[in-house]
């Protein structure tokens, strides 16, 4: 069984790989390659993450959360510049460990 420290280390490694390989920006105000905007956090709880990315479409973004049993991505996406945001949440019984954005979703 993996301890919580190992899970956090795995999550951090996976997020770092995703950022480098797929152009995914983490929560906050980082820009990703291939679009002209920044991403912002609307809400972050122990179970969920909601954020939005500015810029212009037609490219799209989504959000994802890393929960105690793995990554879960939002079931929908929005075009860059749509400030309504995208919501991703952990399944029942799990908690959020990390979160981020998925670009060109």
SULUR-V631788 format. One line per field, one symbol per residue. ss: DSSP state (h for helix, s for strand, l for the rest). phi: phi as a letter, one per 40 degrees, with the letter a starting at -180 (. if undefined). psi: psi as a letter, one per 40 degrees, with the letter a starting at -180 (. if undefined). Layout:
ss = ???
phi = ???
psi = ???
This chain:
ss = lllhhhhhhhhhhhhhhhhhhhlllsllllllllllllsssssslllssssssllllllssssssssllssssllllssllllllssssllllllssssssssll
phi = .ccccccccccccccccccccbgcccdhbccbcgabbbbbccaabcbaabaabchbcccbbababbbcbhcbbdcabbcdhcccgbbbbccdgbbcbaaibbcfc
psi = hhiddddddddddddddddddefhiiibfiiiieifaiiihdihaeeihhiihaaiaeiiiiiiihieeaihiieiiiihehedihhiiiiheiihdiiaihif.
